[in-house]
Amino acid sequence: MRPPDTIQIQLAAKYENLALIRTLIAAALEKVEPAQDLSDLVYNVQLATHEVCLNIIQHAYGHENGCFNIEIELKSDARAIEINIYDTGQSFDLDAIPAPNLDEPQSHGYGLFITKQLVDTLEYHSSPGANHWRLYKQF
């Protein structure tokens, strides 16, 4: 068993940093062996992470200055990826967010619903002054 590969970075919670986060996820998943077509996996993990980071920018920080710490870990067996995102913005109750009513289309509010469909595990924990998101996907 090889040691896990981990990328850690602190970024300003700004829209322009979302592309860098997507690039880091793709770089982490390039290490999966044997090499296989992972384009759907990469896209799904990127989209799920994008949606969480977008929620942090828009809701936790309300478009004000803030940052997030991101840890991307390719698990030691290279059969799973775990992404941990930490922020100090406004917390909320993940379980209180209802699934959107697909029979009544709306212009927003699908992000967390989509994220839950794309990863195996989506967890959110908050404590005074700190929020922690954990996304986990096996492949």
C-alpha positions as CSV (number, residue, x, y, z in Angstrom):
1,M,0.0,0.0,0.0
2,R,1.4,3.4,-1.0
3,P,1.1,6.5,1.1
4,P,-1.8,8.9,0.2
5,D,-1.1,11.8,-2.2
6,T,-2.3,15.1,-0.7
7,I,-2.6,18.6,-2.1
8,Q,-3.3,21.4,0.4
9,I,-4.0,25.0,-0.5
10,Q,-5.5,28.1,1.0
11,L,-7.3,30.4,-1.4
12,A,-9.4,33.5,-1.3
13,A,-13.0,32.6,-1.6
14,K,-13.4,34.2,-5.1
15,Y,-15.0,32.9,-8.3
16,E,-11.7,33.2,-10.2
17,N,-10.2,30.5,-7.9
18,L,-12.7,27.9,-8.9
19,A,-10.7,27.0,-12.1
20,L,-7.6,26.4,-10.1
21,I,-9.5,24.0,-7.8
22,R,-10.7,22.1,-10.8
23,T,-7.2,21.9,-12.1
24,L,-5.9,20.6,-8.8
25,I,-8.6,17.8,-8.7
26,A,-7.6,16.7,-12.2
27,A,-3.9,16.7,-11.2
28,A,-4.7,14.5,-8.2
29,L,-6.7,12.0,-10.2
30,E,-4.0,11.7,-12.9
31,K,-2.1,9.6,-10.4
32,V,-4.7,6.8,-10.5
33,E,-3.1,3.5,-11.7
34,P,-3.6,1.7,-13.9
35,A,-4.3,4.7,-16.2
36,Q,-7.9,4.6,-17.3
37,D,-10.4,6.9,-18.7
38,L,-11.5,8.9,-15.7
39,S,-13.0,11.8,-17.5
40,D,-16.5,11.3,-16.1
41,L,-15.1,10.8,-12.6
42,V,-12.9,13.9,-12.9
43,Y,-15.8,15.9,-14.1
44,N,-18.2,14.7,-11.4
45,V,-15.7,15.4,-8.6
46,Q,-14.8,18.8,-10.0
47,L,-18.5,19.7,-10.3
48,A,-19.3,18.6,-6.8
49,T,-16.4,20.5,-5.4
50,H,-17.3,23.6,-7.5
51,E,-20.8,23.6,-6.1
52,V,-19.6,23.4,-2.5
53,C,-17.1,26.2,-3.1
54,L,-19.7,28.3,-4.9
55,N,-22.0,28.0,-1.9
56,I,-19.2,29.1,0.4
57,I,-18.5,32.2,-1.7
58,Q,-22.2,33.1,-2.1
59,H,-23.7,32.0,1.2
60,A,-21.1,31.5,3.9
61,Y,-19.3,34.7,3.0
62,G,-22.1,36.5,1.2
63,H,-19.6,37.6,-1.5
64,E,-17.5,39.3,1.2
65,N,-13.8,38.6,1.7
66,G,-13.0,35.2,3.0
67,C,-10.9,32.2,2.3
68,F,-11.1,28.4,2.2
69,N,-8.5,25.8,2.9
70,I,-8.8,22.8,0.6
71,E,-7.2,19.4,1.1
72,I,-7.4,17.0,-1.8
73,E,-6.3,13.5,-0.9
74,L,-6.0,10.5,-3.2
75,K,-6.4,7.6,-0.8
76,S,-3.5,5.2,-0.4
77,D,-5.2,2.4,-2.4
78,A,-5.8,5.0,-5.2
79,R,-9.4,3.9,-5.4
80,A,-11.0,6.9,-3.7
81,I,-10.6,10.6,-3.4
82,E,-11.4,12.7,-0.4
83,I,-11.8,16.5,-0.5
84,N,-12.0,18.5,2.7
85,I,-12.9,22.2,2.5
86,Y,-12.7,24.5,5.5
87,D,-14.1,28.0,5.8
88,T,-14.9,30.5,8.5
89,G,-18.0,31.9,7.0
90,Q,-21.7,31.7,8.1
91,S,-22.7,28.2,9.1
92,F,-26.0,26.6,8.3
93,D,-27.9,23.3,8.8
94,L,-27.3,21.0,5.7
95,D,-30.2,18.7,6.7
96,A,-32.6,21.7,6.7
97,I,-32.0,22.3,2.9
98,P,-34.9,20.6,1.1
99,A,-34.3,18.8,-2.2
100,P,-35.6,21.0,-5.1
101,N,-39.0,20.2,-6.5
102,L,-38.2,19.1,-10.0
103,D,-41.8,19.5,-11.1
104,E,-41.5,23.3,-10.3
105,P,-38.3,24.5,-12.1
106,Q,-36.4,27.2,-10.4
107,S,-33.4,29.3,-11.4
108,H,-31.2,28.3,-8.4
109,G,-31.0,25.9,-5.5
110,Y,-29.8,22.8,-7.2
111,G,-26.2,22.8,-6.1
112,L,-26.2,20.7,-3.0
113,F,-28.8,18.4,-4.5
114,I,-26.5,17.8,-7.5
115,T,-23.4,17.5,-5.2
116,K,-25.1,14.7,-3.2
117,Q,-25.7,12.8,-6.4
118,L,-22.1,13.1,-7.6
119,V,-20.2,11.8,-4.6
120,D,-20.6,8.8,-2.3
121,T,-20.4,10.9,0.9
122,L,-21.1,14.6,1.5
123,E,-20.7,15.7,5.1
124,Y,-20.9,19.2,6.7
125,H,-19.9,20.0,10.2
126,S,-19.8,23.4,11.9
127,S,-18.4,24.7,15.1
128,P,-18.1,28.3,16.3
129,G,-16.0,30.1,13.7
130,A,-15.4,27.1,11.5
131,N,-17.1,25.0,8.9
132,H,-15.9,21.7,7.4
133,W,-17.1,20.0,4.2
134,R,-16.1,16.5,3.3
135,L,-16.6,15.0,-0.1
136,Y,-15.7,11.4,-0.7
137,K,-15.8,9.4,-3.9
138,Q,-14.8,5.8,-4.6
139,F,-13.9,4.7,-8.1
